[in-house]
Amino acid sequence: MYHSLGLFINGAWCGASDGGAAPVLSPVTEVALGQVPVATPSDTATALDAAQHGLAEWRRIGNFGRADALHRIADAMIRRRDDAARMISSETGKPLAQAEREWGLSIDQFRWYAEEARRITGRLVESRVPGGRFEVTREPVGICAAFTAWNFPAALVARKVAPALAAGCSIIVRPSSQTPGTAMLIVDCCRAGDLPAGVVQLLSGPTEATYAPLMADKRVRKVSLTGSTRVGQQMIRDAAATVKKVSMELGGNAPLIVYDDADLELALNLSVPTKFANAGQVCVTPDRFFVHERLHDAFVEGLMARASALKVGDGLDSATQMGPLISRKRLEEIEGIVADAVKLGATLASGGKRAAGFNKGHFYEPTVLTEVTDDMRVFAEENFGPIAAITRFAEEDEVLHRANASDMGLSAYAFTRDPGRARRTVAALKAGMVGINSFAMAASEAPFGGRTSRAWVARAAPRASTPISTPSSRRWCSDAPEPRSRPLGPRQARPQRLALDRQPLHGRDHGRPGLRQRHHRRSARRARLWRRPADAPGPARVRSGADDPGALVRARHRHEAPRRGCHGDHLPHDQHRRGRRALREHPALPPARPAQLRPHPRRRGPRPRCLLQAGQRRHSRLRDDRDSRGHAEPRRHRRHARPRRPLHRPLRPDTWAERRPPEPRLRPRGARDDRGDPAHPGRRAPPRHQGLPPLRHARLRRAGGRMGLRPRDRLGRLAPPRGGGRRLGGALPGPDERGRDRRDERWGLGHRQGRLLMPHLLIAGKLHPAGLDLLASAPGVTFDYVEEVSEPSYAPLIAKADGLVLRTQPLSSATVARAPRLRVVSRHGVGYDAVDLAALDARGIALAIVGDVNSVSVAEHAMMMLLACAKRARLADRAAREPSLWNWRNRLEATELSGRRLLILGYGRIGRHLARMARGFAMRVRAFDPFLAAQGWPDDGTEPVATLSEGLAWADAVSVHVPKAERPLVGAAELALLRPGAILINTARGGVVDEAALAEALASGRVGAAGLDVLDAEPPPERHPLFAFEQVILSPHIAGLTADAAERMAVASVQNALDYLDGRLDPRLLVNKDALACHALPTASG
């Protein structure tokens, strides 16, 4: 057969140009199966020229034509199934059943990518330039070169050829010199697909004649390799010279983890056929067996019994279960790996030698090694043979660490019944493919890839166009003809060119008589279409009639209202309850302008009123009828009918300033107005501005200029608080307003929290990305972000800020005076020592803190310092690093916490968390908090002390969690009351502990050790007195700065500012709520 086929160049089988040939040896008999032609550099050059011509023809056939060709190839492969299975078995030695499965998988590859070829589509992207858009298409990358391995001669070729053909590329296949016949069969089947000459070609021969010319030629744009790490490294270097795309598989060393809760029989029944398939010469087969110590002996016994029962022999024999190794060289390498493991202490449980009864062939017995260590070759390298290396483990973290020690992260497997453990294992394993209670990895519909350097794989993506095609972008402008394309689905999130001004509505109930007028009005409200500008050409409106059935563009306006009692002018109501409309273009209307659709909000309460410039329109979102059922708007959310008025009335630029509404007038709490609202006696009626109707669409956006608002008008517009309250003349909600929050009523803050339509925030200090993401996703919110930690860095930007999110920077009265719009300061923490609270109170500016978001972190930090001081962690670390201090351990300075007495100063959230931790160490806990004692002491097991002196005299350790006062809470007098050798912990505030007195107490031995997270001066001076003591542990004010707490504080601080501006902040998070409740609101004139 090798002579009848040979090389496939330019659509025909041929021999080498110089007549050269090389033998192909059978791994079973070590006898030549035949002679295969050996290509020359001249043959490779001819193949490249033919591939270039074939590429141009193949890409013009189109996706559907290529799909049909791939199906024809698959049909031809089915007809040659038996011949192919025997060829695979003869060349590789694998059993006939395995060869048949491989050929079936190859057929499935062509079937799958035939359908993928039909799904290679482009997309249209709207341009930011009006009237333009981009067309993005997938283009074939060019000529591809595929270098395949011998272990799966059919599947590897199919997995490289099929996607290349589907994407419109031409490909040159260079199979392994040990299994060229199988690749020849696949290429011969490609002839049945009626492919243009040069699209698929096959070369076999040495590296210098095939590999080198293909890698050096610039026309080859992509190469794919399945081979060794050494060859892959060389390919990367060669591909870099001509900038080729590269995808390769360089091997694997898969771990198999059998946990203590695994199904032992299932693991054994699946492991044996998987491990010893193709004599273990599979890249994804498990090589390293990690078995829990509880199941280790039973697993080894079961694996030995099943492995010893496997029948080794010729693959063409139907009774054979495992064939030979591919070559004598591979056989000798396996013998060396086993010998090395036994030499280093591994136990040979079974196998470990050449199979008996064979005078020829590369047969080796299934081998089981136990007590294997991680430094042995059988564990460190890919053995690629019938060797099961087993070791035991005890802990989950241990085995995951050992499993990830290999740099061949192609695949991994685990057996467990615990779904939680399975998820943790999948997340922790550094492998491209992970099987849980299964070994099935290769599938046409799934990608096949690795994660680490020696398992770099990027082949057979589910989308055929992804790895072997490249995106191409073209821009289409309004003055050029636009390509026709099929309509996009209703869920595609992109701007669309829809004729919203001129498209009549059509529904299934058009022409149906007897519609109620109530239904007319509802449909008019639900349509939410744009009205054509007054200067647009064409008729002012579209009337219904025989030639224009069911057309009513706008029934909301007074001058376009339907005539009552006339059934010919009724509105269609197809799916009106779900707010969806089917749009159809009418030829009688003028061309429409490009429109950008935006979602319409669904919420209760009146919509905000804003200003519209001349020529601006409001925005709404229209959904297709087919996608409407899943997004029904509840009936209770529908709004009552409002007086009909035009959506926009153009204003002349010279009168714009005159038509602007006055600034919101803020009335003092409890004030009343003689001018009443007819609907609500005693309530002030909101002002109306001629020509400025309320804006119905309230989904506010961050981008400037949205919704027709000028930059100076976008920020700071007042709106009602959430809850449906009515705005009083543009003022903040008054005390008699129905929509006021009950919590605000309890605290007397109802008149302070009001809603801003488009607030502007200033972020001062580096913020966790979670907080920035929250700001970016908040509708209608703009913000400035300053990372520098200083007041001058953010002060110039505070003038236009409605809210300030402040980290550790100070906030002085001078900076507050520069912020005329500022309404709230949200601290990124719970302390506010650096904030001028008096200046905020004088202005009526709220100060909010984050609350209970970092108390656990601070309590854990205090506990860590307490442990470190008790165990003398700093001295112990130094003694371990310096040999001269090794004998320090004999001084027995470390103490235990169990049974010790802990006094907590300040029993708030942090103190309670610390108390629970300390009781876990069997410590006796008491606390001192005079404020809490007056409110009632919690019944949680912690005893209160009546006085501070009593508590200090009782305690072995003291932890401080109180706010800063005018004088230190713990000074020289308090330190003198401590028991000798006591431990002092301060994670509260600098200045709470007298640092000079503490230094004296440490020097005298009154205080045995101290841990401080805060100091008087931060950062401290270079010669701070506490630096001289080895028993003092310091940290740079990081008790609450863990990654988890930083994320929570960032989100909470941003959310507090947004909630206050939105009128719904919990008053318990306000520091100066009393000052806000008593603050007199200024009037508009004052």
N, C-alpha and C positions, 0 to 999 in steps of 0.2 A: 504493500500500500504506500510506503514512503516514496517509492520510485514513481508510482502512478500519480501522486500528488506533488510533493516537493515544495517549492516556493510558489506563492500566489502573488503575482505582480501584474498590475494593470488589467485585472479582470481575467487572468488566465494562469493555469498551473504551468510551471516551468522548472527547469533545473538551474543549478548555479552557472554563472557565465563562464567559469573556468572548469566546470565539470566536477568540482570537489564534492566529497560526501564524507559523512562520519557515521559510525555505528550507534545504535540505540540498544542498550543492554537491558535484559529482563532481570529484575531483582529476585525473581524466583529461581531461575536456572542459570543466571549469569551468562546467558547466551544472547547474541545479537538478534534483536527482533527485525532488524532491517537497517538500511543505510538511508540517511536523510541528507539532502543537499545542503551544502554550507554556502551561505551567501557571501558575496564579496563586496567591497566598497562600491564597485560599479553597480551591483544589483541594488544596493541601498539608495544610491543616487537616482536610479530609474524609478524606484518605488516612491521616492519623495516627489519627483515630477508628476507621476501619475496621481498621487494623493492631492496635489495642488489642483489639477484639472478636475478630479472627481469631486472635490469640495465645492467648487463653483456650481456644478450641476446638482449635487445632492441638496444643497441649501435652498435651491429654487423649487424643489419638489413640494415643499410645504409640510406642515405638521401632520395633516391627515394622510398625505401620501406616504410619509415616513412610517406612520403607525401601521398602515396596511402592509408595508414591506416587512416590518418586524414580525407581524403576525404570520406572514408567509414563511419567514425563517423558522419560527417556532413550529409551524406545521411540518416543515422538512425535518426538523430535529426529532419530532415524534416518530416519523417514519423510519428513522435510523437509530431508534432507541437501543435495540439489541446489539448492533455492531458497535455502537459507542460504549456500552457497558463493558463489553469484552475488551475493547481497546484500553479503556481506563484501567481495568483490572490487570491487563498484561503489562502496561507500562509502570504502574505504581505498586502492584502486588496486593492492593486492597481487595477484600471480599467482593464478590459479584453483587451482592445485595447493596453494599455501600456505594458501589459504582453506579448502580441504577438510580439510587436516591440522588447522587450528585448530578447525573444527567437530567433527572426530573427538575432539580433546582435550577439548572441552567435554562431549561425550557421556560420555567416560571419567570426568570429574569427577562427574557425577551417578551413574554406576554405582558408583564408589568410595565416595562418601559415603552411598549407599544401604546398603552393607554396613557402613560405619562406624556408621550409626545403630543397627544391631543390637548393636554392641559397646559402647555407652554404658552402663556399669554403675557401681554404687556399691560400697561396701565396708563391712564391719563392723569396728569398732575396740573392743577391750576397754577398759573403763574401769578406772581405778585404784581406784574404789570397788567393793567386792565386790557382785556381783549386778547390775551395770550394764554397759552397753556403748553405743557410739555407732554410729549408722547414717549413713554419709556418702553422699550421692547427688549426681548432677549435675543441675542445674536450668537451663533456658533463661535466658539473660541478659535477654531482653526483645526490644523492637523494635530492629532493626538498620537502618542507613542505609548504602547502598553508592554510592560515587561512582567511576565507571570512566573510563578513558582510551580514546582512539580507536585506538591502534595494534593492540590485540587486542580488538575489540569483543565477541566471543563468549566467548573463554577467560576474560577478566577478569570478566565477568558471571557465568559459570558457577562460577568459583572463589570467588565471594562468596556466591552464592545457594545453592548446593548444601550447603555446611557449615551455613549458617544454618538451612535447612529440616531437615537431619538432627538438629540439636540441639534442635529444637522452637521456634525463633524465627520471628517474622514479620519481613519485610524490605521496605524501600522502595528501589527502584533508581532512581538518577538517572544515566543514561548521558551520554556526551559528546554535545554538540550536533552534532558532525560525523558521528557514526555511531549515530544512535538506532534505525535500522531493525533492525539485528542484535539489539539488546537486546529490541526488540518481538517478534521471532521467538521468542526464548528464553522470554519471559514468556507468549507465546501457547501454547507447548508445555507450560507449567506448568498450563494449564487442563486438559490431558489427565490430570493427576495427581489430579483431583478434590479439590483443596485447598479448605479453607474460604475463604470470601470474606474478603479483607483480609490473607491470609497473604503473598502476593506482589503488589506494586504497582509501577507504573512512572510516574515523573514526568519530564518534560523541560521545560526552561525556564531562565531567567536565574537568577543567584545569589540576587538579592534575593527571588525568589518561591519558590525551592526550598531552597537551601542554608541560608539564614538561619533560616527557621522550623524546619527539622529540627534544626539545632544548638542552637536556643534551647529546644526542647521537652524537658522532663525525662523524658518517656516513652521517648524514644530513648536506649537504654542503651549502644549500641555503634555506632561509625562506622568505615568502611573506605574508604581513599582510594588511588587510583593517579593520581599527578599530579606537579606541580612542587614544588620545595622551598618556594617562596613560599606556595603554597596550603597545604602541609603545616604550615608554621609558624603560619599563621593558624588552621588547624583545631585545633592543639594549644591555642592560646589560647582558642578558642571552646568546646572540649570541657571545659576546666578549669572553666568557669563552672557547668556542670551535672554535672561529674565523670563523663564518659562514658569508656568504654573506647575506645581508638584503636589501629588498625593501619593502616599505610600503606607504600607504596613511593614513594620520592621520586626515583628515578633511579639511574643507574649510569654508571661510566666504567671499564669492565673492561680490565685489562691482559692481554696475551697475551705469554708469555715463550717464546721458541724457543731452547733451549739448544744447545750445540755438538754434543751427541750425539743430537739429535732426528732423527726420521724426516722428512726434508724434504718428500717427496712426500705423506705423510700430513697434515702440517701445512698444506700448500698446498691439498690437496683438500678439507679440512674448513673451512679459514678462509674461502675465497671464498664458498661458499653461506651460511655463517653470518653473515659480516660484511655482505653485501649483501642478506640476506633482508629483505623489507618495506622496501627502500631504506635499510637501516641504521637504521630507526626501531624499534629493539628495546632494551629497557633492559639486557639481559644480553649484548648483542653486543659483541665486542672492539673497543675504540676505540684503545687504545694498544698498538702492536706493538713489543716489545723483542726484537730478534734478535741473537744472538751474532755478533761481528764476523767469525768464520770462515764463517758461513752467510749473512751479511747480503746480499751481492751476489746470490747464487743465489736467495735468498728473494724479494728485490725483483723480480728478473727474472721469476720464476715467477708472482708475484702480479700483476704488470703484464699478463702474457700472459693469464692467466685472467680478470682483471677486464675487460680490453678485449674479450674474446670474449663477455661477457654481453649478451644481447639485452634492450634497454630498450623498454618499450611498454605498451600497455593490458593490464591484468591479465586481462581476459576472453579475450584471445588465448592459446591453448594454448601457443604458442611463446615467450611472454614469460617472461623469467627475473627481471627486476627492474622494478617499477612506479614510479609517480611519488611525490614527497613529498606530504604530506597537504594542504598549503596553500601559498599564495603567500608568506605570512609565513615559513614554514619554509624555503622555497627561498631567500629573501633572507638569512636567517640563515646558511645553509650557504655561500652565496657570500661573506659577510663573514668567516667563519672561515677559509676557504681563502685569501682575500686577505691576512688578517693573518699567516698562517703564511708565505706567500711573501715578504711584506714583511720579516719578521724573519729570513729566511735559509733557510727550508725549500725543498727542491727538489720541483717538481711533476713527478712521474714520468709520470703519465697522468691523463686526465680533467681535472677542475677547471673545467668549464663546463657550461652547459645542453646537454641532449642535442639533437642536430641532427635535423631532420625532423619537428618537432612545432610547429605553430602555436599550440596550446593545451595546457594541462596543465602540471603542475609537475614536469617531468622533468629529472633531473640525472645526468650521467655518473658511473659508478664512478670514484672518485678515489684515487690513491696518492700520498702525500707522504713524502719521505725527508729525512734529516738534520734531523729535528724535535727541538727542545729542550723541556725540561720547562716553560719559562716561557711557551710559546705557548698561545693559547686552545684550539687543537685538542687539546692534551694536558691542560690544566688544567680544561677544562669538558667536559661531555657533549655531543658534537657532534650526536648523534641524526640521523645522515645517512650517505650512502654514502662515507665518508672513512676510509681506512686510513692512519693516521699511524705511520710507522716510524722507529725509532731503533736505534742499535747499543749493545751493552754488551760488557764484557770479563770481569767477575768476578760470581760468584753473589751475594755480599753486596751489591754495588753495585746490581744490577738489582732485588733484593728491596726495597731501601730506596727506590728510585725508584718501584717499582710501588705501594708503600704511601703514596706522597706524596699521593694523591688522598683526599678525604674522602667519596668515593662507593664504599664497600666492599660493593657488592652481589655481584659475581661476579668471578672471575679464572680464567685458564687458563694452562697450561704444557704444553710438549711436551718429553719427555725419555725416554731409555731406561733411565736409572739409577733403580732403585727407591729408593735412599737419598736421592738428590737430590729425587725426587718427594715423599717424606715431609717433607723439610726445607722444601720449597716450600709444601706444604699448611699446615704449621705456622706458617710465617712470614707468609704473605699475610693481610692484614686484610680478608677478604671472607667473606660469609656462605656462598657457594657457590664451590667450586674444582673445576675440571675438569682432569684429567691425560690428555692425548692424546684429549680428547673435549670436545664443546661441549653435550652433551645435559644440560639442567638442569631444564626444566619437566616434572614428572611428578606424577601424582595421589598416589602413595604417598610422596613426599618433601616436606619443608617447603621453602618458598620464602622466603628472608630474607636480610637484610644485616646488617652489623655496625657501620657508622659512621653519623654523624648524617644524612647526606643519602641514605642507602640503608636507612632504618629500615623494616624489613618484618617483619610477624608474621602472615602470612596463610597459609592452606592448610596447617595443621599436619596431620601424618598422623592424629592423633586429631581427629575432627570436633568432639568435645565440648570440647576444650581451649580454643580461643580464644573461643568463643561460648556457653559455659556456665559456671556458677559452682558451687563445691561448697556443699552444704548439710549441716549436721550436726544430728542428733537423738540425744538420749540416751534409752535404754530401761533402766528399772530392773526389779528382780526382781519388784516388786509390780504391774507393769503388763504387759499382754499384749505379747509380743514378736512382731515381724513375721517371717513365714516367709521364708526365703531359700534359695537353692540351696547345696549343700555346697561348701566351699572346697577347693582342691587341697591335696595333702599337702605341697607345698613353700612354702606361704604362711606367712611367718614372723610369726605373731601368736598370742596366746593363744586357745585354743578351749575351749568348754564341752563337755567329753567326760565321759561317765559312766564314769570309770575304776574306781570302787569296785564297780560293779554290772553290768558288761557281761560276759557270758560270751563265750568265744572260740569261733569257728566256723571250720572249715577244710575244705578239699576232701576230706581224709582222715578226717573224722569218721565214726564207725561202722565203720571198717575194722578187722576183727579181726586178731589176731596181732601187735600192736605190741609191740616189745620194751620191757622195763621201763627199760632204759638210755635209751631215747628219751623215756619219761615224765619222768625226772629232768631231762634236758637241756631239755625244753620248759618245765618248771616254772622252771628257772633263767633261761631266756631271756625269759619273759613280762614280768617286772619291772612288775607292776601294783601298784596301791595296795590295801591291805587296808581294808575298811570299818571305821570306828571301832567300838569295842565297844558304845557306847551308841546306835548307829544302829538305827532300827526295822527290822523285817522279819526274815526268817530269817537265821541265822548264816552259812549257806553254801548254795550252790545245788548240789543233787545232780543227776546226770544221770538221764534217764528218757525215756519216750516223749514227755512234754509239754515237756521241756527238753533237747533233744538236744545232746550235746557240751559241756555247761556245767561248767566247773570253774574257779571264780574264782581260787583260790589253792592251789597244791599245794606251795608251798615251806614252809609252816608245818607243824609237827608235828601239830597238831590238825586239819589239813585235808589231810593227805597222802593220796594215792590208795591204794586197796586193791590190793595186789599180786595179780595173777592174775585180776582182774575187768576184763574188756574193756569193760564199760559205763561205767567211770570213767576211761578213758584220756584223755590230753590231745590235742587236735588239734595237728598238727605242720605245718600249711600254711606253707611257707617259713620253717621254724624256723631254717635255717642262715643266713639273712640277717637275723635279728632283727626281723622285721616281723610285725605282728598285725593282722588285720581285726577291727574292733570292731562289735558289733551290740547294740543295746539289748534287754533282756529285760523284758517287761511285769510279771513277777512280782517284780521288785526295786524297792526304794524309790527315790525321786528322788535323783539324785547332786548333789554339791556342785560348784561351778565349780572347775576345775583348770587349772593353768598348766604346760605341757609344756616341758621343758628338755632339751637334748641330753645324751646319755649318753656319757662318754668311752670311747675305745678305746685302751687302753694295757696294757702288761704290768705285772706286779708286783701286790702286794696293794694294796687300796684303803685310804685313810686311815680311821682310826677316830675318830669324833667323838661328841659328846653330842647327844641329842635332848630337847627340852623336852616337857612333857606336851601332848598334842594335836597335836604336829607329825608330819609324814610325810616320807618321803624322796621324791625326785623322779626321774623317768626320762622318757625320750622314746619315744613309740610312733610308728611310721611305717606308712603305708598299704602294703598288699601290692603295689599297682600300681607303687609307686616303690621297690621293694626291691632289684631285681636289680642296680642300679648301685652299691649301697652294701653289698656283702656283707662280713661280718666274717670274716676268715680263721680257719680252724680252729685255727691255732696260738694265737690270742688267747683262746680259751675258757678259762674258769677251771675248776679242779677243784671237785667238790662240797664244800660246807662244811656243818658241823652246822646243821641247821634250827633256827631260833629265831624268835620273833616279830619283826616289823620294828620295832615300838616297844611298849614297856611303860610305861604312864603312871606318872609319879611324882608324889607329893603335893608341893605347893609347900614344905611345912615340912621335907621330907626332902631337898630338892634340894641344899642345901649339904653334907649328909652324904654324898650319893652322888657328889659330884664326885671325879674321880680326883686323886691327889696330883700335885704338880708333878713334871716329869720329873727323874729321878735320873741325874745324869751321873757315870759312874764314870771314874776315871783310866785312862789307856791301859794295857792289859795286865792290868787287874784281873779276877778271876774270882769266881764266886759258887758256893756249894755247892749251892744249889737249881738243879737242872738241868732242861732241857727233855727229856721222854722221847723225843721224836723226834730230838733232837740232844744227845747226852751232852756234858756240860761247858759247855753254853750256858744262859744264864739264860733262864727262860721268862717271857714277857710276862704282866703281871697281867691278870686278868679282873674286871670289875665287874658285879655282878648287875643285870640289867635294862637294861644299856647295851650293846646289840649293836653290832657294827661297822657303820659307815655304808657302804653299797654304792656310793652314787653319789658320785663324786669330781670332778665338774665344778664346781669352786668358783666362786662369783660374787663380784663386788665389792660389790653392794648389801648394806646391813646387814640382819641378821635372816634371811638366806637359810639354808636347811637347818636351821632350828630352833636356831641357836646364839645365845646371848646375846652382846651386844657385848664383855663382858669375856672371853668364851671364844672369840671368833672369831679373835682375833689371837694369833699366836705358837704355835699348836699344832704340835708336832713331828711329822714324818712321815718315812718312809724316804727315802733318796736315790734318785734315778732309777737304775734298773738292777735293781730287784727285791730289794734287800737287806732283811733282816728287822730290825724295830726291837727294840731290847733294852730292855724295860721303859720305854718312852717316852724313852729316852736317845738321844743322838746315836750314830751307827753306831760300833761298836767296831772294834778292829784285826783281829778274827777274823771279821768279817762278810763274807759272800760277795759282796754287791753293791757293795763299795767300788770307787771309781774307781782305775784303775791309776796315773794321774798322781799322785793323792793318796798312793798307797802309795810312789811313788818319792820324794816330797818329805816323807813322814811327816806328812801333813795329813789322813789319812783320818778321824780322830776329830774334826776341827774343822768340816768342812763337813757340815751336816745340813739337812734339808728342813723348811720351815715350811709348814703348810697354808694359812694366810692371813696372810702377812707384811704389815707396815705400813711404808712408806717415807716418808722426809722428804726433799723436794727443796729444797735451799737455794741460791737463785740462779736467775736467769732461764734457762730451759731451752728449747732448740729444740723446736718443736711435734712433731717426729718422736719425740723422747724421751717426751713426754707421751702421744702416741698409743700408743707401746709399753706404757706403764704402763696406759693405759685398756683395752687389749686383753688384758692379762695376766690370766688367771683367778685369782680369789681374792686379788688384790692391792689394798690401799687405800693412799692416800698423801696427804700434806699438801704443799702447794706454796707456797713463800715466795719472792717475787722480789727482796726487798730485799737489798742487798749489805752485810750486817753480821751479826756473830755474835749480838747481842742480838735480832735479828729472828726467828731460827729457834730459839734456845735454849729458849724456853718449850714448844716442841712436840716436843722430842727425847726426852722421857720415855717416850712410847709407841712410839718408832720402833725397828724391828728392823734397819733399814738406813738409811744417810744418803748421799745423793748431793750432793756438795759442789762448788761452783764455786770462786770465788776467796776466799770468806770464810774467816777463821781458825777453827780448832777448838782450843780450849784445854783444859787438864786439868779446869778447873771445869765446862765444858760436858760433857765426857766423864763426869764423876762424876754428872751429872743424867740419864744415860741407862742405866738398869738393864737394858734389853732389847737394847741396841745390840750387834750382832754384826759389822757390816761397815760401813766407810766407803769409798765409791767416789768417787775424785777425777775431776772433769771436766777431765782433762788428765794430764800426766805429772809435774808438779812438786808437791811437798807441803811446801814450806818453812813454810807457815802452819799446818801440822797438828802437834800435840803427839804425836809418834810414841811417845815414852816412855809417855805415859798410855795409849795404845792397846795397847802391848805388855804393860803391867802388867795390863790387863783381859782380854787375849787377844782383842782386837778386830782384825779383819783390815782392812788398808788396801790398796785396789786402785787401779790406774791404768789408763788407757784403752789404753796401748800404742801401736802404730804406726798412728794414725789421722790425725794432723796433721803428720807429719814432712815430707810433700811441701809442705804450705803454708808451713811455717817455712823450708824450704830455698829455695823460690821467693821468699819475702820477703827472705832474705839475699842472693840473687842480684839482686833488684831494687835493694836498697840498694847493692850493689857496683857495679852499672851506673850508678845515680844519682850515686854519688860519683865514679866515673871520668869521667863526662860533665858533672859539675858541674850537675846538673839544676836544683837550686834557684836557682843564680845565673842560669842560662839562662832560666828562667821569669821571673825578676824583670827581666832585661834586656829581654825581649820586651814586658813590660807597661809599663816606664818608658822613655820615649824618651831620657832623659839617660844611660841605661846601655847604649844600643844598641851603642856601640863596644866594649863589654866582649868581644864575640866576637873581636876582633882580638888579644886577649891570649893566645889559644891555651892556655887552662888545661886543657881537656878532654884526656883520654888514652884510649888503646885498651886493651882487655883481652887481645886476641890476643897470645900470646907472653909474657904477664906470669906471675909466680910467685904462686901462692895456697897459703897454709898454713892448714890446717883443724885447729883445736884441739878434739879430741874427735871420734873417727871412729865414731860410732854411726850410727843410721838417718838422722838429719838430715844428718850429715856426708857420708855416702855419696851421698845424693841430690844434695847441693850439688856434690860432686866430679864426678858425671856431667854436671851442667849446665855446670860450668866447663870441662870438657874439650870440650863442644860449642862453646865460644868459643875453642878452641885455646889454653887456658891450661895451664901446667905446674902440676900439683897434687901437693902433699906433705901429710902429716898427722902429728900428734903425738898419741899415745894410749898411755900406758904400760900400762894395763890390757889393752888389746887386743893389744899386743905380746907380753904374757906368754901369751895364749891362742893366738896364731897369727894372723899378718897376712893379710887376704884378698887374693887374687890378682885384683884388679880394675883394675890400672893405676896405682894411687896408691902412691907411694913413702913409706915411713915415715922419720921423722927420729929419731935416737937421743936427742937432748936438746932441750928447749925453746929454749935459747939458740941452738943450731945452726939451728933452723927459723926463728926470728925474724930472725936475721942474713941468711938466704937469701931471705925473702919480700918481695914487693912489696905484698901484701895479706894480711890475717889475718882469719879468720872464727872466732868463738868459739862452741862448742857443748858446754859442759861444765857440770856441776852446780855449785851454789854451795858454796864452801869457807869455812874460817874466815878466810882472808886472800885478798885479790885475787890471781887467777892472773896478771893482767897489771897490773903496777904500774909505778912510775917506772923501776926497773932494767930491766924487760923492754921498756918503750917506748924506752929509750935504745939498745937493740940493733937497732931497726928501721932499714931503709934510709930515707934522706930522702925525704919525700913519700909514704910508705906509706899504705895505706888500712886502717882497722880497722872491723870489723863485729861487733856483739854482738847476737845474738837469743836468748841463753841465759838468764841470770839477772842481776838487778841485784846489784852487789857483786863480780862476777867481774872487772870492769875498774875500776881506781882512777880515778874521774871527775876528781878534782882533778889527778892526774898527767896525765891525758889532756888536760885544758885547757891545762896548761903545754906539753905536746908539740905541740898545735895552734898555740899562740902562737909557739913557736920554729920551726915548720916541719918538725919531725921527723916528725909525722903530717900528711899532706897533706889528708886528709878522713876523716870517720868517719860511720858509720851505726849508730844505737842504737835498738833496739826496747824495751829494758828499762833502767830506771834504779834507783839505790839507793832513792829515795823515789818512790812512785807514789801519787797524781799528784805531779809535781815542784813545788818552790816557784816563785813567779813570777820570781825573779831567779836562776835556776839559771846557773852559770858557762858551761855549754855553749850557752846561748841566744844568746850574743854572737857566735858563729862562723857565718858564712855557709856554710862548707864542711861543716857538720854537719847531717845529716838525722836527724830523730827521728820515732818513731811511738809511739803509746800502748799498747804491749804487745799488738799485734794480729797478730803473725806467724802465729799459729795460729788466728786468728779469722776465717777466711773462711766464707762461707755453707756451702760444701761440708764443710769441716772441722768447723764447729759442729754440723752435722747428724750427722756420723759420731761426734763425741765425745759428743753427747747420747745417741744410741742405745747407744754402747759403755758409757758410765758407768752407764746404767740397767740394761743387760743384765748387766754385771759384778755389780751388787748382787743382781739376781734369780738369777743363776747360783750365786753363793755361797750364798744362802739355799736354793737348790735342790740344793746339793751337787755342782755340776759346773763350777765355775770353774777355768780353767786356772791352776795355781799360779804360772806364770811372770808373771802379772799382779799378784801379791801382793808388796808391798814388804817386809812383815815376816813372811815365811813361816818364817824361822828362829825368830823369837820365838814364833810360833804353834805350831811343832812342839815346842818345849821347854816351852810353857806347861802347867802342871798344871791339869787341869779340876777345878772345884769340885764337891763333892757337893751333893745336894739340901739337906742340913742346913747346909752351910757356905756 
